[in-house]
Amino acid sequence: MNAKTLKIVLLSLFTICVVSCDKKSEKKEVAKNQPKNVLFIAIDDLKPLMGVYGHKDIKTPNIDKLAANGFVLQNSHCQQAVCGPSRASILTGKRPDYTQVWDLKTLIRDKHPNIVTMPQYFKQNGYETAAVGKIFDFRSVDKGNDSISWTYPYDNFKHNSEIGKEYIKNKERVSYEIVNVPDSMTADGEVVRRTVKQLRKFAKSDKPFFMATGFYKPHLPFVAPKKYWDMYPLENVKFPEYMKAPEGAPKYATQPSWELRSGYADIPKDFDVEIPIEKQKRVIQGYYACVSFVDQQIGNVLDELDRLGLRENTVIVLWGDHGWHLGDHNMYCKHTNYEQSTKVPLIFSAGKDKIGESYSPTEFVDVYPTLLELAGVKSPGNLDGVSLVPLMEKKVEKVKDFAVSQFPRDNDKMGYTFRDDRYRYTIWIKDEMPYESNRNIDAAEIVAEEFYDYEKDPQETKNLINEVDYQTAITNLKAKAIAYFKSQEIK
């Protein structure tokens, strides 16, 4: 090759390189200015029991990796500690007293036909939306998992895996089971497969997407492949530090593990009969196994997001719909206003400039406005929560003074609990369904009060409402609670 020919070849290669680089830069600039995709990961009954929340003995490497490159809310709480109301709130951005979903039978759109859900709003703003697994609680929406919310029909697959066959073999359900099947043969393995399939469709589209992926574990029954059980030898399983009802708390503030006792043949149904110690340890072991199992499934989805080159332009949020009692206060399951029931995992991954953690009180109603701001979509302005982006950008230390959760009891009481950065104040109000909002609370309506100090008594061993040393703190938080009731939107 002579010098002239070589010069022409080199010049051509240089031109191709420049054009290629320009196209890549142009593509990156276009992607930067486009609304971001959203991956919305919901986990059923997952409490903040993982490494990033201080539980180093629980093996959750994939969630911990996401958290290490994301923003962790360390003091976040659900609106009501049960699936239907909790999911209705996070997906509408409205509190239970607005949605009027306080149970597992009320349909959101029976009360509010024109309410705009989070995925529906993204859809209205040019997004393609899809859901796999459990997103809304199925008892709160139509058979299409709120059909209007999704571009693609909700993927309501009927699971017929080996684990499903194990259930069928038993005439009665048991609370836990160790099975010898690969992950792919489980319901959550199928959630992964179908999510991956949908993500590959989205990768070929030029529209932004909202992908909702809902995992079924660690919800009861605790059924997982054997390798996850093997991570937690039974002899190493420990009980909580405190296993009694809080001293001085009203009896109805706790619960006798209704869900566990009523639905499973191997658990005593009589509330006065203690669940055998060995059985309790198995339940705790099973919960741990299911947490590690679902962590692996989450990792499988995130790996595919990386393989498809979608991670950089996708906002990820991971959340569990409420907490879960694991023997503390002698309780299992959820359904209370205590810390182990209301506190939830909430993790965002939204770019290198939004990494860290916050102990500011936050709530599920904050997720809707936060995702909109992170994705670059204008908020409708009628949501009950606030964006958490200022926390992520370290512009503020907190976005609100307290988080509010609630739980009804006996069809004639509603307990509202107010959690700030140190204390929890709970007020039980005499009220009959449908419960009211936008009200003045007078002494005649208050049937009980509770107060806990998480700095000095993180196990909630004693109701401090009558303690002299706490009266100033109680008065301050109670005043904020009363102001909250007065400010609530009338239904």
C-alpha positions, 0 to 999 in steps of 0.5 A, a space after each residue: 500500500 503506497 503512502 497516498 492510499 494509506 492516507 486515504 484509508 486513514 482519513 476514511 477511518 478517522 471520518 467513520 470514527 468521528 461520525 460514529 462518536 457523534 452519533 453515540 454522543 447524540 444518542 446519549 444526549 437524546 436519552 439524557 433529555 428523554 423521560 426516564 424509564 421506571 422499574 417498580 419492584 414490589 415485594 409481598 410482606 418484605 420487612 426491612 430485614 436485610 444487610 442495608 437495614 442493619 441485619 448482616 446475618 440475613 443474606 440479601 446481596 442483590 438488594 444490598 448491591 442495589 442499595 449501595 448504588 442507590 438511596 435508602 430510606 431508613 425511616 419509611 412507613 406504610 399507610 396501613 399494615 396490610 396488603 390491600 390498603 397499603 398498595 392502594 395508597 402507594 399506587 394512588 398517592 392517597 391515604 386510606 381515609 381518602 381511598 376508603 380502602 381499609 380492608 381486603 374487599 373494597 374496590 378502589 374504583 367503587 369509591 373513586 371511579 376517576 382516580 388516576 393511579 401511578 401507572 395510569 398517569 405515566 401511561 397518560 404521559 406517553 409511557 408504555 406500562 406493564 405489570 407482572 405478578 402482584 402489584 395491586 392487591 387483587 381484591 382491590 381492583 378489577 380482574 385486569 389488575 386495574 385494566 385502565 392502568 396498563 398498556 399491555 394486559 396485566 400478566 395474570 398467569 396461573 402458576 402450575 409449578 412443582 411448588 404449586 403441585 406440592 400445595 395441591 397434594 396437601 389437603 390442608 395448607 401448612 405454614 412452611 415447606 422445603 422443596 427440591 425444585 429449581 428457582 425457575 419452577 417457582 411462582 417468583 421464578 415465573 415472575 422473573 421470566 415474564 418480566 425479562 420477556 417484557 423488558 426485551 419488548 420495551 428495549 425495542 421500543 422508542 417510548 419510555 416504559 413503566 414496568 411493575 414487577 411484583 414478587 409473591 414471597 416472603 408471604 406465607 406459606 414459607 415455601 422455597 427451594 432447599 438451598 435457601 433454607 440451608 443458609 439458615 440452620 435451625 439451631 442458629 435461629 434466634 428469637 426477638 429480644 422482647 416477646 410480650 405485649 407492651 406494658 400499659 398498651 390497650 389489648 386490642 393494639 396487638 393481635 394474636 397472629 390471626 393470619 398464621 393461626 387461621 390459614 395453616 393446619 400445622 399452627 394452633 387455631 386457639 389463641 390461648 394455646 401457644 405456638 410450639 417453640 420449634 414451630 416458631 423457629 421454623 416460621 422464622 427460618 422459613 421467612 429468612 429463606 424466602 427473603 434470600 430466595 426473593 433477593 436472588 429473583 430480584 438480582 435476576 431481573 436487575 441483571 437483565 436490565 443491565 444486559 439490555 443496556 437499560 439501567 442507565 436510563 431507568 429509575 428503580 424503586 424497590 419496596 415491601 408493602 408493609 412490615 411483619 412481626 417475627 415473634 416480637 410482642 408474641 406476634 406474627 404477621 402484620 396488622 398493627 401500628 407498631 414499628 415492626 408492622 409499619 416500617 418498610 424497605 424503600 430504596 431508589 436507584 436513580 443515578 450516581 448523584 442520588 446515592 446515600 441514605 436518610 432517616 427522615 420520616 417518609 411514607 408510601 404516599 411519597 413514592 408517586 411524586 418522587 418517581 414522577 420527579 425522578 423520571 422527569 414527568 410533571 406531577 398532577 399536584 393532587 397527591 398526599 405525599 411529597 417528593 423525596 428528591 430534595 433528600 436525595 440531592 441533600 438539599 434538606 435533612 427531612 421532608 416532613 415531621 412525621 409519617 402516618 399509619 393507621 389500623 382499624 379494630 373491631 369495626 368501632 375503633 381506628 388507631 392512627 400512629 405518628 412516627 417522627 425521627 425518635 418517637 411514636 404517638 398512637 391515638 385510638 379513636 372511637 369511630 364506626 365504618 366508614 371512618 371519617 377524616 377532616 375532623 376535630 378530635 375531642 376527648 370523648 372520641 379518644 379511647 386510648 393513647 400510646 407513646 414509644 421512644 425508639 432511642 431508649 426503648 426500641 423494642 417498645 416494651 412500655 407505653 410511656 403515655 403517662 410518664 412524667 418525663 415524656 409529657 413535653 414530647 407527648 404534647 408536641 407530637 399530639 399537637 401535630 397529630 391534631 393539626 394533621 386531622 384538621 388538614 385532611 381532605 374531605 372525601 
